[in-house]
Amino acid sequence: MTATAQSAAGAGAGQSDAILEVLHLTRAFGGVTAVNDCSFQVRRGTITGLIGPNGAGKTTAFNLISGFLKPTSGTVIFDGERIDGQPPHVIARKGLVRTFQIPRPLGAMTVLENLVLVSAGQEGERVWNVWFRPGRVGQREREIIDRALAVLEYVDLIHLRDEYAANLSGGQKKLLELARALMAEPRLILLDEPGAGVNRTLLRRLVGYIEELCFARGITMFIIEHDMDLVARLCNPVIVMSEGTRLTEGTPEEVRNNPAVLEAYLGGQYR
């Protein structure tokens, strides 16, 4: 689906409200301000892109939104609830999850175990359930395993279910990252450079998954990506960051032709 078609689909579905609001977000590391009074919104039901030159603050913004860093100041609101400063596992259980540019699987565990571990509401986590409700614990474990197998089937990793995650190729680890995100039953996924280091065949599959998860399953996608062809293919709108703050926002075509964006990438601080 093209960016224009995506915009029309989102408007037709009436999904224009913000699922994520970032308000005056700031994060300083000593004397360096990586994110500086940054504000933007991500609309529900969209595939929104986040681009900018190296050092613009994109990944730091993702880390702040997902709880891996605490902001120096500012507010993050997810689906009407303030979440800034909350730990990542709490935010993930609310339905906001992220992947990483460099995948972070648990290498000493199997592919299936990596997925099972993500699932919330595991009865066996409470020791008294193991003793007094073993049937309930076993039923829940079977439900989680069945769901994990279905997710692996969806991302075409089912044949690797018993392989150690450390043994997967780079592209397979990207798919495992996506599968782990899906196990958290997300409403919003932050994808950090899904196309990085992925061959063109696998990239086409990833694009297909991202589009289907958004438009068929209703999961909003927020994507950091340096491949501008991929951004133009997938994303509308596109938010541009430079020097830690939001520079502009628009369609891929508007962003591509914006003189301020060209200056941020090619001039000014980058001369």
Secondary structure, 3 states (H helix, E strand, C coil): CCHHHHHHHHHHCCCCCEEEEEEEEEEEECCEEEEEEEEEEEECCCEEEEECCCCCCHHHHHHHHHCCCCCCEEEEEECCEECCCCCHHHHHHCCEEECCCCCCCCCCCEHHHHHHHHCCCCHHHCHHHHHHCHHHHHHHHHHHHHHHHHHHHHCCCHHHCCCEHHHCCHHHHHHHHHHHHHHCCCCEEEEECCCCCCCHHHHHHHHHHHHHHHHCCCCEEEEECCCHHHHHHHCECEEEEECCEEEEEECHHHHHCCHHHHHHHHCHHHC
